[in-house]
Amino acid sequence: MPMRAAMRLLALPVIAATLSVGAPAQAASFSCRETPIVRSNVALAPLSAKIAQGQPLAILAIGSSSTEGVGASATDRTYPARLQALLTKAWPKSKIEIVNAGIGGETAPQTLARLKDALSARGYDLVIWQVGTNDAVRGGDIEAFKAMIGDGIAMVREAGPALALLDPQFFPSIRDPQRYGAYVEAVGAVARREAVPVFSRYEAMREWHRADAEAFKAALWTDGFHMSDAGYDCLARDMANAMVGMAAPARPVVAASR
């Protein structure tokens, strides 16, 4: 299935006031726009009851530099911090805690080892696993990469939390687009096979770039690779809209609004 066709799944309606924390994300001429980001219709049903009852939610965000927040001007500008703020607005009865377990430069095997330790150390309601960017940049055995993702999915399921994957970012200076794209699709292929939702920031960011390549520069940090404050904020908004939709599967699934 072409990646673009796989992106046609949208998250639920969240009124702009619900998920607006301060002014819309803007830097230079870049402004956050609605972007379909979910590559699966899998619901996060395990979260629904807790949210309805106002129970606390513990979320583990694990991955490499994009999770750690390289390129953000402060820790509260990283995508996990922004996502926590947005979900707190959307689910005011529940205390939302997002643990940022990002370490820059990691590949999938390194993160997988830390994920095992993290799941042993405490319980979580949801794991968001950002995976594949450094693997795609460096290359290697893509079948082994797929197997590692499968191992991670099995590990999380055995531990009990719900799971969503966050795939690699798009950036204009990708040296080997064919190889990089193969890793992005590998994340999607394993996720489809295992019925795990994917937040496809690759497709979302590529849409930002297609819409206005010049303005898109402000969504990236000065290195042209990592995201800026505006980019992280826009990603978090798309993820928040998608999560609210997936955690309320009985509600209509339509385009989110800002």
Backbone bond lengths (Angstrom), bond angles and torsions (degrees), N, CA, C in turn:
res aa  C-N    CA-C-N  psi(-1)  N-CA   C-N-CA  omega(-1)  CA-C   N-CA-C  phi
1 M - - - 1.460 - - 1.522 108.68 -
2 P 1.351 118.84 129.72 1.459 120.05 178.57 1.511 110.34 -60.06
3 M 1.341 115.48 146.12 1.468 119.31 -176.83 1.512 111.25 -59.49
4 R 1.357 117.12 -37.95 1.459 118.97 -177.06 1.514 111.14 -64.31
5 A 1.350 116.16 -39.91 1.461 119.41 178.60 1.518 111.26 -66.49
6 A 1.322 115.60 -33.55 1.467 119.24 -179.24 1.516 112.37 -69.78
7 M 1.332 117.11 -13.19 1.460 120.36 -176.45 1.520 113.71 -88.72
8 R 1.327 118.83 2.67 1.453 119.69 -170.49 1.512 114.81 -75.27
9 L 1.310 117.08 3.35 1.467 121.14 178.52 1.511 110.20 -84.96
10 L 1.303 118.48 120.13 1.465 121.17 -178.74 1.505 110.62 -109.52
11 A 1.318 115.25 157.95 1.460 120.53 178.28 1.508 110.44 -90.04
12 L 1.304 115.93 178.29 1.440 122.25 -168.63 1.515 115.55 -79.57
13 P 1.319 115.90 170.60 1.446 119.35 -179.43 1.510 111.54 -71.27
14 V 1.296 117.02 123.25 1.459 120.87 172.61 1.507 105.11 -128.36
15 I 1.303 118.62 116.73 1.454 119.93 -175.63 1.511 109.84 -63.15
16 A 1.322 115.58 149.61 1.456 120.06 -173.69 1.512 112.18 -56.54
17 A 1.322 116.47 -38.83 1.464 119.02 -177.97 1.515 111.90 -64.30
18 T 1.320 117.12 -29.04 1.466 120.02 -177.16 1.512 111.44 -66.55
19 L 1.326 116.44 -42.60 1.455 119.66 -174.20 1.517 113.08 -106.99
20 S 1.318 118.96 14.01 1.450 118.75 178.33 1.514 109.02 -92.24
21 V 1.316 115.02 120.05 1.462 120.64 176.22 1.516 105.30 -116.78
22 G 1.317 117.25 99.91 1.441 120.45 -174.28 1.516 109.89 76.99
23 A 1.321 116.50 -162.36 1.457 121.27 -178.51 1.523 111.04 -75.86
24 P 1.349 117.79 159.59 1.463 120.01 177.34 1.519 110.45 -58.23
25 A 1.352 115.49 149.42 1.456 119.84 -178.24 1.512 109.73 -64.34
26 Q 1.323 117.58 124.94 1.447 121.39 178.02 1.519 109.51 -145.19
27 A 1.306 116.06 142.00 1.455 121.90 171.93 1.506 105.57 -151.48
28 A 1.326 117.14 125.42 1.449 121.89 -172.55 1.531 106.98 54.45
29 S 1.356 118.15 -126.56 1.454 120.53 -179.04 1.522 112.31 -98.66
30 F 1.335 117.48 4.01 1.455 120.02 178.83 1.519 110.10 -81.83
31 S 1.321 117.07 131.32 1.462 120.50 174.26 1.515 107.96 -135.18
32 C 1.318 114.75 147.90 1.457 120.74 -176.63 1.523 109.50 -67.71
33 R 1.313 115.57 133.90 1.463 121.13 178.08 1.518 109.31 -128.65
34 E 1.302 116.38 152.82 1.453 121.47 179.74 1.530 110.46 -58.46
35 T 1.316 116.76 129.75 1.451 121.38 -179.16 1.521 110.02 -139.04
36 P 1.334 118.43 122.84 1.462 119.50 173.40 1.521 109.25 -59.57
37 I 1.322 117.77 129.98 1.464 119.22 -173.35 1.523 113.04 -129.92
38 V 1.331 118.99 -9.28 1.463 120.06 -175.86 1.519 110.07 -97.10
39 R 1.332 115.91 129.24 1.459 120.70 -178.39 1.524 112.24 -102.26
40 S 1.308 117.85 20.52 1.458 121.05 179.02 1.511 109.11 -156.49
41 N 1.332 116.66 151.96 1.462 119.88 175.15 1.518 111.64 -94.98
42 V 1.336 116.61 15.46 1.464 121.01 177.13 1.524 108.93 -65.76
43 A 1.309 116.74 130.40 1.460 121.21 -179.59 1.525 110.76 -89.60
44 L 1.313 115.57 154.37 1.466 121.27 172.26 1.520 107.69 -94.80
45 A 1.317 115.45 53.32 1.470 121.79 -175.83 1.524 113.96 -55.25
46 P 1.340 120.06 -34.82 1.469 118.91 -179.94 1.534 113.61 -58.34
47 L 1.340 116.80 -21.60 1.464 119.43 179.71 1.523 112.27 -84.08
48 S 1.334 116.36 -21.08 1.464 120.36 -171.09 1.522 113.21 -57.55
49 A 1.338 116.93 -49.37 1.458 120.33 -176.77 1.519 111.44 -62.71
50 K 1.327 116.24 -42.40 1.468 119.41 -179.57 1.528 110.95 -63.17
51 I 1.312 115.99 -41.37 1.458 119.85 179.85 1.523 110.46 -65.69
52 A 1.330 116.20 -44.06 1.466 120.60 -179.85 1.525 111.38 -61.14
53 Q 1.329 116.54 -33.33 1.456 121.40 -178.61 1.529 113.01 -91.37
54 G 1.333 116.67 -0.59 1.452 119.98 -179.99 1.510 114.18 70.94
55 Q 1.320 117.03 24.30 1.464 120.59 179.10 1.529 110.68 -79.15
56 P 1.334 117.90 155.43 1.471 120.24 178.32 1.525 111.94 -68.11
57 L 1.329 115.21 152.55 1.463 121.49 178.03 1.523 109.09 -124.83
58 A 1.311 115.78 128.60 1.469 121.62 176.39 1.524 108.01 -108.75
59 I 1.316 115.74 123.68 1.469 121.97 -176.77 1.523 108.79 -122.03
60 L 1.321 116.42 132.47 1.459 122.32 175.57 1.513 108.89 -102.34
61 A 1.337 116.91 119.24 1.460 122.26 172.82 1.525 106.99 -103.81
62 I 1.319 116.82 112.21 1.459 120.66 -174.69 1.520 109.64 -127.08
63 G 1.316 116.32 144.57 1.449 121.05 -178.66 1.515 110.50 163.80
64 S 1.319 115.94 -150.80 1.464 120.45 -176.16 1.523 110.90 -106.33
65 S 1.339 117.40 -138.94 1.460 120.42 -170.32 1.516 114.70 -64.28
66 S 1.330 117.46 -29.82 1.461 119.56 179.93 1.518 111.53 -68.30
67 T 1.320 116.65 -28.62 1.460 120.50 175.53 1.524 109.78 -81.71
68 E 1.323 116.59 -44.26 1.465 120.51 177.52 1.524 110.20 -57.03
69 G 1.343 115.93 -38.62 1.456 120.19 176.52 1.508 114.46 106.89
70 V 1.330 117.85 27.62 1.467 120.22 175.81 1.533 108.32 -59.64
71 G 1.306 116.30 128.02 1.455 121.79 -176.19 1.518 113.14 104.24
72 A 1.328 117.36 -20.35 1.462 120.92 176.83 1.524 109.72 -77.87
73 S 1.320 116.37 147.05 1.460 120.13 -176.95 1.529 112.76 -79.77
74 A 1.336 116.84 -16.11 1.463 121.50 179.68 1.527 108.23 -160.50
75 T 1.329 116.18 163.16 1.467 119.67 -177.02 1.529 112.01 -62.40
76 D 1.324 117.43 -29.95 1.461 118.89 -179.42 1.528 112.46 -80.04
77 R 1.343 116.70 2.40 1.463 121.47 176.88 1.526 111.93 -104.94
78 T 1.312 117.89 0.17 1.461 120.98 177.02 1.523 109.35 -70.84
79 Y 1.335 116.82 162.40 1.465 116.97 -179.76 1.531 112.47 -65.39
80 P 1.368 120.91 -38.67 1.471 118.07 178.38 1.530 112.77 -62.53
81 A 1.329 117.34 -39.27 1.462 120.41 -179.89 1.525 111.04 -67.52
82 R 1.327 116.61 -43.22 1.458 119.79 178.32 1.531 110.86 -65.30
83 L 1.340 116.20 -39.87 1.463 120.08 179.07 1.525 110.68 -63.28
84 Q 1.320 116.92 -40.36 1.465 120.26 178.00 1.523 110.50 -61.25
85 A 1.313 117.08 -43.31 1.464 120.66 179.40 1.527 111.41 -63.42
86 L 1.313 116.57 -41.53 1.456 121.12 -178.45 1.532 111.93 -69.16
87 L 1.327 116.68 -42.12 1.459 119.97 178.94 1.525 111.54 -69.19
88 T 1.323 116.95 -32.03 1.461 120.50 175.27 1.528 110.24 -62.41
89 K 1.338 116.51 -37.46 1.458 121.28 175.42 1.522 111.28 -67.43
90 A 1.340 115.55 -43.08 1.465 120.44 -176.25 1.521 112.37 -72.15
91 W 1.342 116.61 -34.95 1.466 122.13 -177.29 1.530 109.48 -122.33
92 P 1.334 118.39 68.87 1.472 121.52 -171.43 1.525 114.91 -65.66
93 K 1.320 117.88 -18.54 1.471 119.82 -179.15 1.527 112.26 -82.18
94 S 1.321 116.28 -15.81 1.466 120.58 -177.96 1.522 110.46 -107.30
95 K 1.321 116.83 140.56 1.456 121.39 173.02 1.529 107.40 -82.45
96 I 1.315 116.46 117.95 1.460 122.00 -176.74 1.524 109.39 -100.82
97 E 1.316 116.56 123.19 1.464 121.84 175.84 1.521 108.71 -121.62
98 I 1.330 116.01 121.90 1.462 120.24 174.71 1.522 108.13 -115.21
99 V 1.317 115.72 116.09 1.465 122.36 178.54 1.526 108.77 -86.84
100 N 1.325 116.18 120.46 1.464 120.84 179.56 1.524 108.79 -87.96
101 A 1.345 115.88 108.29 1.460 121.79 179.82 1.524 110.41 -114.45
102 G 1.324 116.08 41.01 1.458 120.43 178.75 1.516 112.03 -87.78
103 I 1.332 116.87 138.45 1.470 122.91 174.48 1.525 107.90 -132.95
104 G 1.313 116.35 117.51 1.453 121.20 -177.24 1.517 113.44 -58.79
105 G 1.337 115.15 142.44 1.458 121.66 174.30 1.513 115.72 89.49
106 E 1.328 117.63 -7.25 1.461 119.36 -176.44 1.531 112.48 -71.85
107 T 1.334 115.48 148.72 1.448 122.64 169.07 1.529 107.98 -102.88
108 A 1.317 116.40 173.73 1.469 121.03 -175.61 1.528 113.80 -55.00
109 P 1.338 120.35 -44.45 1.472 118.90 -179.41 1.527 113.08 -61.11
110 Q 1.325 117.36 -37.98 1.460 120.84 -179.59 1.525 110.99 -67.93
111 T 1.330 116.32 -43.74 1.456 119.30 178.71 1.522 111.05 -66.74
112 L 1.319 116.25 -36.41 1.460 120.51 179.86 1.524 110.97 -60.14
113 A 1.332 116.89 -40.81 1.465 120.41 178.57 1.524 110.74 -64.62
114 R 1.319 117.52 -41.47 1.468 120.71 178.77 1.521 111.49 -69.05
115 L 1.336 116.07 -34.31 1.456 119.97 178.84 1.527 110.43 -61.41
116 K 1.312 116.00 -41.66 1.465 120.20 178.34 1.518 110.85 -59.50
117 D 1.333 116.23 -45.47 1.467 120.55 179.62 1.527 111.15 -64.63
118 A 1.324 116.09 -41.27 1.469 120.22 -177.83 1.521 111.49 -64.29
119 L 1.320 116.47 -39.67 1.460 120.32 -179.98 1.521 112.14 -70.87
120 S 1.317 116.00 -26.14 1.461 120.45 177.15 1.519 111.85 -77.94
121 A 1.335 115.83 -28.56 1.461 120.79 -174.04 1.524 113.34 -76.15
122 R 1.339 117.50 -33.86 1.462 120.29 -178.23 1.522 109.62 -161.94
123 G 1.320 116.00 170.10 1.450 120.93 179.58 1.519 111.87 -93.04
124 Y 1.328 115.58 146.33 1.465 122.34 176.50 1.520 108.76 -131.90
125 D 1.323 115.31 154.40 1.454 120.64 175.36 1.524 111.49 -90.15
126 L 1.325 116.67 -26.51 1.465 121.94 -177.88 1.519 109.42 -150.39
127 V 1.320 115.71 140.55 1.466 122.37 171.76 1.521 107.85 -115.77
128 I 1.326 116.83 129.13 1.464 122.36 171.09 1.520 106.29 -109.59
129 W 1.323 116.11 110.73 1.463 121.63 -174.54 1.524 109.20 -104.99
130 Q 1.325 116.31 106.79 1.466 122.54 174.94 1.524 107.57 -82.69
131 V 1.332 116.49 119.75 1.455 119.35 -169.40 1.522 111.93 -144.59
132 G 1.335 115.29 141.77 1.458 120.63 166.56 1.504 118.46 111.48
133 T 1.328 119.39 -20.02 1.466 119.15 -174.06 1.520 112.11 -62.10
134 N 1.321 117.40 -55.33 1.471 119.92 -177.37 1.523 111.62 -67.85
135 D 1.326 116.85 -31.54 1.459 120.27 175.81 1.526 109.95 -64.08
136 A 1.345 116.13 -42.65 1.456 120.78 -179.57 1.525 111.74 -66.83
137 V 1.331 116.52 -39.07 1.469 120.56 179.74 1.524 110.82 -66.69
138 R 1.340 116.67 -41.33 1.461 120.83 -174.95 1.524 113.33 -86.12
139 G 1.332 117.17 -25.68 1.454 120.60 -177.93 1.518 111.93 79.79
140 G 1.325 116.02 -177.83 1.458 120.53 -178.29 1.515 110.15 139.77
141 D 1.302 116.14 -163.56 1.463 122.67 -178.37 1.531 109.39 -77.84
142 I 1.317 116.50 106.65 1.464 119.38 -175.49 1.520 112.04 -70.08
143 E 1.333 117.50 -27.54 1.461 119.61 176.99 1.527 110.69 -69.18
144 A 1.331 116.03 -37.47 1.468 119.76 175.64 1.521 109.90 -66.09
145 F 1.331 116.64 -36.03 1.466 121.38 176.88 1.531 110.25 -62.03
146 K 1.319 116.50 -46.30 1.469 120.39 177.92 1.528 111.36 -60.37
147 A 1.331 115.52 -41.45 1.466 119.60 -179.49 1.519 110.75 -63.45
148 M 1.340 117.07 -37.62 1.461 120.74 178.68 1.523 111.52 -64.95
149 I 1.321 116.39 -39.53 1.464 118.90 177.37 1.527 109.77 -63.70
150 G 1.319 115.72 -43.23 1.462 119.37 177.29 1.513 112.30 -60.23
151 D 1.333 116.42 -40.50 1.466 120.33 177.94 1.529 110.76 -63.00
152 G 1.324 116.03 -41.40 1.466 119.88 179.51 1.510 111.92 -65.05
153 I 1.323 116.89 -41.53 1.465 120.83 178.26 1.525 110.11 -60.54
154 A 1.335 116.04 -45.55 1.468 120.29 179.69 1.522 111.07 -62.37
155 M 1.326 116.45 -39.51 1.460 121.40 -179.81 1.521 111.58 -62.53
156 V 1.340 115.63 -45.69 1.462 119.66 -179.52 1.524 110.40 -65.53
157 R 1.308 116.09 -42.48 1.472 119.23 179.53 1.515 111.86 -61.64
158 E 1.301 116.44 -40.31 1.464 119.94 179.05 1.517 110.81 -64.79
159 A 1.351 116.30 -35.62 1.464 120.52 -179.75 1.525 112.30 -74.70
160 G 1.343 117.04 -27.19 1.462 119.23 174.36 1.513 118.77 118.22
161 P 1.348 121.13 -27.66 1.465 119.36 -176.94 1.530 112.51 -69.89
162 A 1.324 115.36 160.21 1.461 120.51 166.69 1.531 107.18 -71.02
163 L 1.327 116.67 163.38 1.462 120.88 -175.14 1.518 110.85 -140.92
164 A 1.333 116.03 140.05 1.457 122.67 168.89 1.519 107.47 -137.62
165 L 1.323 116.93 145.28 1.455 122.01 177.83 1.523 109.98 -102.24
166 L 1.318 115.59 149.57 1.465 122.83 174.52 1.520 106.50 -120.33
167 D 1.325 117.45 115.01 1.463 119.75 -172.69 1.531 111.93 -84.62
168 P 1.346 118.51 176.98 1.470 121.39 -174.34 1.523 113.36 -62.50
169 Q 1.342 115.36 156.97 1.447 120.90 177.48 1.523 110.61 -79.53
170 F 1.327 115.30 157.59 1.463 121.12 170.08 1.515 108.21 -94.88
171 F 1.325 116.71 141.62 1.467 121.78 171.32 1.524 107.14 -148.76
172 P 1.317 118.32 144.36 1.467 121.21 -171.30 1.527 115.33 -63.85
173 S 1.323 117.86 -24.56 1.469 119.97 -174.16 1.523 113.53 -94.52
174 I 1.330 118.04 25.78 1.468 120.50 176.80 1.528 109.12 -56.40
175 R 1.321 116.71 124.17 1.468 120.53 -174.56 1.519 113.40 -73.02
176 D 1.305 116.07 -37.69 1.460 120.39 -179.01 1.527 107.90 -128.97
177 P 1.347 117.29 81.95 1.468 120.77 -175.05 1.530 113.34 -57.38
178 Q 1.316 117.40 -34.67 1.463 119.44 -178.35 1.525 110.72 -66.49
179 R 1.326 116.47 -46.55 1.464 119.56 178.86 1.524 110.79 -66.17
180 Y 1.314 115.92 -44.49 1.459 120.01 -178.80 1.530 110.13 -60.10
181 G 1.328 115.70 -45.94 1.456 119.96 179.17 1.515 112.89 -62.08
182 A 1.344 116.39 -32.29 1.465 120.01 178.80 1.522 110.94 -65.23
183 Y 1.323 117.18 -35.29 1.470 120.36 177.89 1.523 110.77 -71.96
184 V 1.325 116.32 -39.11 1.463 119.12 176.16 1.523 109.77 -59.89
185 E 1.327 116.24 -46.45 1.459 119.92 -179.48 1.526 111.36 -67.38
186 A 1.339 117.27 -31.42 1.465 120.20 177.72 1.523 110.96 -62.07
187 V 1.335 116.79 -41.37 1.465 120.42 176.56 1.526 109.48 -59.58
188 G 1.329 116.18 -46.01 1.451 120.08 -179.60 1.520 113.03 -65.46
189 A 1.329 116.37 -38.85 1.464 120.17 -178.08 1.529 111.75 -64.78
190 V 1.340 116.50 -45.36 1.463 119.42 179.23 1.528 110.12 -66.59
191 A 1.329 116.27 -39.22 1.467 120.15 179.69 1.526 111.26 -63.01
192 R 1.331 116.47 -42.13 1.475 118.97 177.92 1.519 110.72 -63.30
193 R 1.308 115.78 -43.20 1.464 119.80 -179.72 1.528 111.57 -61.72
194 E 1.315 116.47 -37.76 1.463 121.57 -176.08 1.527 113.41 -97.30
195 A 1.328 116.52 3.67 1.471 121.51 179.70 1.525 112.03 57.06
196 V 1.329 115.21 52.73 1.462 122.55 178.15 1.535 107.92 -119.14
197 P 1.328 118.80 132.59 1.467 120.05 178.72 1.525 112.03 -70.95
198 V 1.331 115.13 147.87 1.461 121.94 177.58 1.526 108.86 -122.54
199 F 1.333 116.80 127.50 1.452 121.25 167.87 1.531 105.90 -83.95
200 S 1.318 117.33 104.87 1.464 119.65 -174.71 1.521 111.02 -89.88
201 R 1.316 115.52 84.86 1.463 118.76 177.82 1.517 110.14 -70.27
202 Y 1.351 117.89 -24.47 1.468 120.05 176.70 1.525 109.31 -57.78
203 E 1.319 117.03 -51.79 1.446 120.71 -178.81 1.525 111.23 -67.56
204 A 1.332 116.60 -39.62 1.460 119.98 179.37 1.524 110.91 -62.11
205 M 1.330 116.62 -48.11 1.462 120.20 -178.24 1.523 111.46 -68.41
206 R 1.316 117.25 -33.10 1.460 119.81 176.91 1.523 110.02 -65.41
207 E 1.332 116.58 -35.44 1.461 120.23 175.71 1.522 111.17 -66.48
208 W 1.345 116.56 -40.46 1.468 118.84 175.90 1.523 110.10 -58.10
209 H 1.320 115.47 -44.21 1.467 120.84 -177.86 1.518 111.07 -66.01
210 R 1.323 116.86 -42.07 1.461 120.55 179.74 1.519 110.75 -63.86
211 A 1.316 116.63 -36.82 1.462 120.92 -177.65 1.533 111.50 -67.22
212 D 1.329 116.71 -39.32 1.470 120.76 -178.69 1.523 108.69 -163.58
213 A 1.313 116.80 93.98 1.460 121.53 -175.49 1.521 112.39 -62.41
214 E 1.316 117.01 -35.05 1.458 120.01 -179.09 1.521 110.76 -70.50
215 A 1.334 116.70 -46.58 1.459 120.63 179.43 1.521 111.11 -65.27
216 F 1.333 116.74 -30.49 1.461 121.48 -178.10 1.530 111.95 -59.47
217 K 1.317 117.73 -27.66 1.463 121.00 -179.08 1.526 111.54 -55.75
218 A 1.332 116.36 -31.74 1.467 120.24 -178.94 1.522 112.27 -75.15
219 A 1.337 117.62 -11.61 1.467 120.77 176.48 1.521 111.24 -83.52
220 L 1.344 116.21 -8.99 1.456 121.66 179.75 1.519 110.28 -112.33
221 W 1.319 114.86 155.10 1.467 122.40 176.19 1.523 108.71 -71.78
222 T 1.301 117.04 178.62 1.459 121.57 -176.90 1.526 113.27 -64.29
223 D 1.335 117.51 -19.67 1.471 119.23 179.54 1.532 112.23 -82.63
224 G 1.343 117.57 -3.22 1.450 120.91 178.98 1.515 114.03 69.51
225 F 1.319 117.52 14.27 1.466 122.25 -176.10 1.524 111.26 -128.04
226 H 1.323 116.25 -57.76 1.460 119.89 178.27 1.527 110.07 -76.28
227 M 1.322 115.63 162.22 1.455 120.24 -178.89 1.530 111.09 -83.51
228 S 1.317 115.63 155.10 1.469 122.59 175.94 1.528 108.74 -93.17
229 D 1.332 116.23 -179.35 1.464 120.19 174.98 1.528 110.73 -53.83
230 A 1.341 116.12 -45.59 1.467 120.18 -177.88 1.521 110.96 -65.05
231 G 1.321 116.99 -40.31 1.456 120.15 179.24 1.513 112.48 -65.38
232 Y 1.334 116.83 -45.96 1.464 120.31 178.73 1.531 110.86 -61.89
233 D 1.330 116.45 -40.59 1.457 119.74 -178.58 1.527 110.56 -65.05
234 C 1.323 116.61 -43.08 1.457 119.86 -179.40 1.527 110.34 -65.15
235 L 1.327 116.93 -41.40 1.464 120.98 176.35 1.525 110.35 -59.40
236 A 1.325 117.02 -46.03 1.464 121.03 -178.80 1.522 111.37 -62.05
237 R 1.322 117.77 -37.81 1.457 121.26 178.94 1.530 111.00 -64.52
238 D 1.327 116.33 -44.48 1.464 119.80 177.28 1.526 110.83 -62.29
239 M 1.328 116.73 -42.78 1.461 120.69 179.86 1.521 111.20 -65.05
240 A 1.329 116.73 -41.44 1.467 120.33 -179.78 1.525 110.76 -62.64
241 N 1.329 116.63 -45.93 1.464 119.54 177.92 1.524 110.99 -58.69
242 A 1.320 116.00 -44.53 1.464 120.39 -179.31 1.523 111.23 -64.42
243 M 1.330 117.31 -43.34 1.460 120.78 -178.05 1.512 112.20 -65.22
244 V 1.323 117.41 -40.49 1.455 119.74 178.65 1.530 109.39 -62.74
245 G 1.322 116.20 -38.35 1.452 119.87 177.12 1.515 113.04 -66.50
246 M 1.314 116.94 -44.10 1.465 120.32 -177.06 1.523 112.31 -72.53
247 A 1.315 116.96 -22.93 1.459 120.31 178.91 1.520 112.11 -87.43
248 A 1.332 116.67 -3.93 1.465 121.34 177.35 1.523 107.81 -130.69
249 P 1.343 117.90 63.62 1.465 121.71 -171.53 1.512 114.95 -63.77
250 A 1.330 118.23 -17.68 1.456 120.23 -179.14 1.524 112.03 -78.42
251 R 1.334 116.08 -15.00 1.457 119.66 -178.05 1.522 110.18 -84.52
252 P 1.354 118.23 159.41 1.463 120.37 -179.02 1.518 111.23 -60.22
253 V 1.316 116.18 144.38 1.463 121.36 178.44 1.516 107.63 -102.75
254 V 1.326 115.64 105.97 1.468 121.15 -179.79 1.512 107.73 -138.22
255 A 1.314 115.44 179.77 1.457 119.07 -178.52 1.518 110.77 -66.75
256 A 1.331 115.89 137.52 1.459 120.26 176.34 1.522 109.10 -72.15
257 S 1.318 117.05 152.38 1.458 120.91 178.37 1.507 109.67 -120.88
258 R 1.313 115.62 150.85 1.456 120.33 177.40 1.509 109.11 -112.25
